Amino acid sequence: MVRDHDKPTILVVEDEPDLREVIRYNLEREGYRVLATEDGEEGLDLLREELPDLVLLDIMLPGLDGIEICRSIKYDPHTRAIPVIMVTARGDESDIVLGLGVGADDYITKPFRPRELMARVKAVLRRGKLRDEADASERIVRERLVIDRARHRVLVDGAEVNLTPTEFRLLEVLASRPGRVFTRDQLIHRAMGDDVIVTQRNVDVHIRSVRKKLEGARELIETIRGVGYRFLESEEDA
Ligand code: CA
């Protein structure tokens, strides 16, 4: 007998009934177990009871909105590791920045094709599995680039690249989560520390410098306009 719980469980919090059903239909067809609600409070209750493998979270919800829900998920040690994909209105970059700022793992903008949604879901679930390995690994190798964390060295085509400590940290943070978008504030927090005063513009300057030094591997760092930066996901991961 196949138990329903052997399938990855996805919680969908979306107040638009048609969209919610389309999402449910497509996820179930791909073999996921789906819990769905239109209500933010109920979504949080379901989340804590069921501990799903992933949450698809609409931002604009009556009552408790997606940003507040995501903040609650990421604040609670029991639910913090559950990946969250935010569903946002197209062009609403401020929502995307807010959502990533409270810990969302990815976002998708409406309207989207079911195929696009499935690709995001699979990528985020897979990234979660890879995350622990990446955290533990001493070397990050991608195409022509090698980041040797133990020795604080970066090589491109076998030649050492001289990065400043801040540049190294920025590259390391981005490369440890390929495909994940980091906001400038998150990069400041993770790569530079909170005790120094750094503006978002400083981040752009550092990134520009890293790219310049990486030369042939520079395209691995992608600018997400109005949001931040990400390290390209490899072909095998995508
Ligand atoms: Ca909505």
Residues whose N, C-alpha, C, O or C-beta is under 5 A from the ligand:
A	BS01	CA	D15 E16 D58 M60 L61
